[in-house]
């Protein structure tokens, strides 16, 4: 490696260990100055990525634009991983977005990967146009909301970084069932859309202590136990340069939960107490519905399901 290349890699390491802010819903003429303003005023330094939105106040988001945004974010995260930067970066991901009738295109694509920051004031009208068209109002408001959200996500980070066996926010969204027909993904969706508070207790979760265990684990409506596996093993998170949007979504879902980085290979060892799975049903993000008879299943944050070899 040449001296210049080595210095470049070191600069990349230093620059990338920062929080990431994703800006969505601002028009082209506003997105760039808001991005520059945030990078200048936020302390500590933040990396800001923006995707300009349509000028039409009723149609801010499109599938193509959201896929492009995901591509930029996942390329950034993958470069960091390949550079072997520690700690994992981005340190966290904030999705700051302007509410819109078509916001579901954005929110469903990001799923439960980012911490949502709803820029409600910018969706209000002033002189027949939304305030998001005003660069001065947008800069001040977005900076204020991001600063508030950074404190909120730090509280969430303390909660999730410990990989607690008792915290439901780490559970696999589609495979932990609150009832036989209702996965915990429905509650996660309400959290992202701010219909319920982060501290609100979940209904339908049992806390049990298996025989011979000193810790309490979570049990779903089927009686399945979901102890987290803290060992660093499992599927590597690798992303090819030509990965399609769905591969990029799965990559991001495996690496972040509500904006907080997850340990490499993190998953739950899903099992019944004292017996095999006995044809228990799972929903795998790659292979669809599965019926497993093995001792347990490794279930990852993106709902990839891998049967145990025993």
Secondary structure as GFF3:
##gff-version 3
##sequence-region A 1 310
A	DSSP	alpha_helix	3	16	.	.	.	ID=ss1
A	DSSP	beta_strand	19	27	.	.	.	ID=ss2
A	DSSP	alpha_helix	28	41	.	.	.	ID=ss3
A	DSSP	beta_strand	46	53	.	.	.	ID=ss4
A	DSSP	alpha_helix	63	82	.	.	.	ID=ss5
A	DSSP	beta_strand	93	97	.	.	.	ID=ss6
A	DSSP	alpha_helix	104	110	.	.	.	ID=ss7
A	DSSP	beta_strand	115	118	.	.	.	ID=ss8
A	DSSP	three_ten_helix	120	123	.	.	.	ID=ss9
A	DSSP	beta_strand	125	126	.	.	.	ID=ss10
A	DSSP	beta_strand	129	130	.	.	.	ID=ss11
A	DSSP	three_ten_helix	131	133	.	.	.	ID=ss12
A	DSSP	alpha_helix	135	160	.	.	.	ID=ss13
A	DSSP	three_ten_helix	168	170	.	.	.	ID=ss14
A	DSSP	beta_strand	177	179	.	.	.	ID=ss15
A	DSSP	beta_strand	182	183	.	.	.	ID=ss16
A	DSSP	alpha_helix	185	192	.	.	.	ID=ss17
A	DSSP	beta_strand	206	208	.	.	.	ID=ss18
A	DSSP	beta_strand	217	219	.	.	.	ID=ss19
A	DSSP	beta_strand	225	229	.	.	.	ID=ss20
A	DSSP	alpha_helix	245	255	.	.	.	ID=ss21
A	DSSP	beta_strand	256	257	.	.	.	ID=ss22
A	DSSP	beta_strand	260	261	.	.	.	ID=ss23
A	DSSP	beta_strand	267	271	.	.	.	ID=ss24
A	DSSP	beta_strand	280	284	.	.	.	ID=ss25
A	DSSP	beta_strand	288	292	.	.	.	ID=ss26
A	DSSP	beta_strand	297	300	.	.	.	ID=ss27
A	DSSP	beta_strand	305	307	.	.	.	ID=ss28
###
